[in-house]
Amino acid sequence: MSGNMNNPYQHIVESLDPKDPDQRFYNLSKLGDPRYDRLPFSIRVLLESAVRNCDEFLVKRSDVESILNWKHTQTQSVEVPFRPARVILQDFTGVPAVVDFAAMRDAVMKLGGDPEKINPVCPADLVIDHSIQVDFNRKSDSVQKNQDLEFDRNKERFQFLKWGSKAFRNMRIIPPGSGIVHQVNLEYLARVVFNQDGYYYPDSLVGTDSHTTMIDGLGVLGWGVGGIEAEAVMLGQPISMVLPEVVGYKLYGTPDKFITSTDIVLTVTKHLRQVGVVGKFVEFFGPGVAQLSIADRATIANMCPEYGATAAFFPVDDVSVQYLEQTGRDEEKLAYITKYLKAVAMYRDYNDVSQDPDFTQVAELNLSEVVPCCSGPKRPQDRIPVSDMKNDFETCLEAKQGFKGFQVAPERHSTAVPFRYNDAEYTLSHGSVVIAAITSCTNTSNPSVMLGAGLLAKKAIECGLSVKPYIKTSLSPGSGVVTYYLKESGVMEYLSKLGFEVVGYGCMTCIGNSGPLPEPVVEAITQGDLVAAGVLSGNRNFEGRVHPNTRANYLASPPLVIAYAIAGTVRIDFDKEPIAVNSEGKEIFLRDIWPTREEIQAVERQFVIPSMFKEVYMKIESVNERWNALQAPSDKLYTWDPKSTYIKPPPFFDGLTMELQPPSSIIDGFVLLNFGDSVTTDHISPAGNIARNSPAARYLTSRGLNPRDFNSYGSRRGNDAVMARGTFANIRLLNKFLGKQAPQTLHLPSGDTLDVFDAAERYQQAGSPLLVLAGKEYGSGSSRDWAAKGPFLLGIKAVIAESYERIHRSNLVGMGVIPLEYLPGDTADSLGLTGRERYTVVMPEQLTPRMTVDVKLDTGKTFQVRMRFDTDVELTYFHHGGILNYMIRKMSEK
């Protein structure tokens, strides 16, 4: 990852400190090229990587020139290589990555190669944070009970990961119970500047989670990639990327004293969706940035996938270094971080306009115009001012089924269902809050909003307010540091009194690990067919993600989560209506208990201190006693257990030989699924609980498991048999063939309506290739490799869509599934496609990036589509049948 003697840029290598001549760096300022000082700071990171890794093979001088010439090449779809300094994974995506590595070792062995070549060559950190669920809440022992249950459910997976940490070099595992991957990255793992193999260079990374971009808030360039692509990076392959446009986002003005970072990020998300930043970098600048803490910046960077950009970069400045100091990084590192970044002109003064680089375009936000807001009820970009929440929800009730509609008949808007819970009578209606979760790295990494929630809870308790006991309240901090400062500042006891006990350290509700609702609540929702609400401080609220029984889900700041929990409904106008009436009959308004920014900052200055971070992180890899006691094999090749329902060798490499097969056309394919717009990876990839009537449940039952032992799809990502059966199993899947939401499709030859897996199995038994038709933004949402692996196993050869989410398209390429895109102006509707036709996709012998190909129908109609292999490297992967096959063949070469 550092310099080599064949590098043509050796002449710009020099010592950072004359007293330590062995510690060197590539001084980009010595390139003597005036274009360098005009490059966006994010592009300078790409340039440094290209210069340092230039070997005239994987990285060439022409690549360096392309990046230096960014002002002209940014719009020319120029392909450049990028070698990130490290990779980060979480366990949902990490388990299948380690499964693939284990299976690749077996495949290399069969082809006569050295299996130990399958090994990470750059540092890889895997944080176990996605397995814990909110099974217990509202009690002081909830966290311990949930962690015990997490371990009981996932012991086999954890043993496998522990084997991986021993079998593979350069792989570190952060045990369960430590925190959320992105917060641990921010507070502990981030180097900001690497000091390795005698060279200083910028920290950079890719991660197998779309919210990897959170680290951009600290000035570390990073973004999410598919698990498949991350595995290739771990094996030493550079990422092949199209040099991106960079949108400069200028922040100015001062936020109102009642505004939170959540309000700012939801405003930014909606605005940048309107600007259009898909596939681009966003780089923040302007005097407003200097007013934002690193936690605020990280919150904004975290939701980068929700506004569609690849990265959301905040270059390092004094505030960044102060944060490193606050989080306990040692002084020697702080010194060389500052000195190095200044030497290569990557250190920023946001008040100095002379440092402002060139951008593709500039968008602006006046922070003084931001108002308190939420987003929902089904998408993170659908921002709603809090003052308009009541009206917006009631409009959504009646509106046509869609992102902003539930299509409830007007006469049912006032439906109320009485029920008993804990020997008391309650009533649920449309808009009733049944889940209130302070969750997700987006907000729990930010002391200002966490302490704000605590101060609001304190004032609420002092005013005599409470939260109804049937509402599932939870607090899942992103690291142990959060619990530490909540307790030290004295606000934890008030959060506990409102029901917001710590339930675990992990993603939890934000990824659908919300656990069961009380049975009487579920019965009341079902009886009244109610649009019940979840309110969470997360970053995703897609339909069916948070909980099957909450059809409306709103993203909100932690203080607002508590506010809506106290109110018990989202059908409230906080400006005009009291949040509650206390036991003395007094009306209490939200403004009476809302803390100001000044109040919060005073508490933060006093209680969020370096010693907390040092104490928590010095023992992070050894604090979990059950992990320490876990026994795991130490063999270099994994011994697969045929009885396991968690870990199974995948069939991806079965029958693999060293010889390549020429690309073949898809002949008379059937359409398995026919979609509209915004089909997310939550719709495609198995996620959440395994429904008892699903193909995956039938498989697990056939293996002798009871429903209580099914666990979640996420926990079973190491078993392809479960995951293939769970692909397209989302209950909110809207397939045009059926005209209703269901995890089913039409088997066209027979006319039978079947579960998607069962239909695909019939097609495969008949030898019929399959396609998917889709609209805009196909594959938006989390970066899930199973959203590509699952369709591959179902026999899907190609997808035809109007547009793709960046990571998902890359994952399809990585699995050898062909991403096809309608030409501009064409859609399924404009072409008159019903999906009932038979499709032949004609593949020429010579393929080129982004070429157009013919699609012929059995009706006699022909139309053209663009093949979205965007680079020569992607075409190489396709010729090999996918990126992993390519790596196996490469590692097996004598």
Secondary structure, DSSP 8 states (H G I E B T S, - for coil): ----TT-TTGGGEEESSTT-TTSEEE-GGGG--TTGGGS-HHHHHHHHHHHHT--SSSS-HHHHHHHHTHHHHTTTT-EEEE--SEEEEEHHHHHHHHHHHHHHHHHHHHTTS-GGGSS-SS-EEEE--SS---SS-SSTTHHHHHHHHHHHHHHHHHHHHHHHHHHSTTEEEE-TTSB-HHHHIIIII--SEEEETTEEEE-EEEESSGGGGGGGGGT-EEEE--HHHHHHHHTT--EEEE---EEEEEEES---TT--HHHHHHHHHHHHHHH--TTSEEEEESHHHHTS-HHHHHHHHHTHHHHT-SEEE--B-HHHHHHHHHTT--HHHHHHHHHHHHHTT-B--TT-GGG----SEEEEEEGGG---EEE-SS-TT-EEEGGGHHHHHHHHHHS-SBTTB----GGGTT-EEEEEETTEEEEEETTBEEEEEE-SHHHHT-HHHHHHHHHHHHHHHHTT----TTSEEEE--SBHHHHHHHHHTT-HHHHHHTT--B--SS-GGGGT------HHHHHHHHHHT---EEEESSS---TTTS-TT-SEEEE--HHHHHHHHHH-BS---TTTS-SEE-TTS-EE-HHHH---HHHHHHHHHHH--HHHHHHHHTTTTT--HHHHH------SS----TT-SS----GGGTT--SS------EEEEEEEEE--S--BHHHHS--SB--TTSHHHHHHHHTT--GGG--BTGGGTT-HHHHHHHTT--TT-EETTTTEE-SEEEETTTTEEEEHHHHHHHHHHTT--EEEE--SSBTBSS--THHHHHHHHHTEEEEEES-B-HHHHHHHHHTT-EEEEE-TT--TTTTT--S-S-EEE---SS--TT-EEEEEETTS-EEEEEE---SHHHHHHHHTTSHHHHHHHHHH--
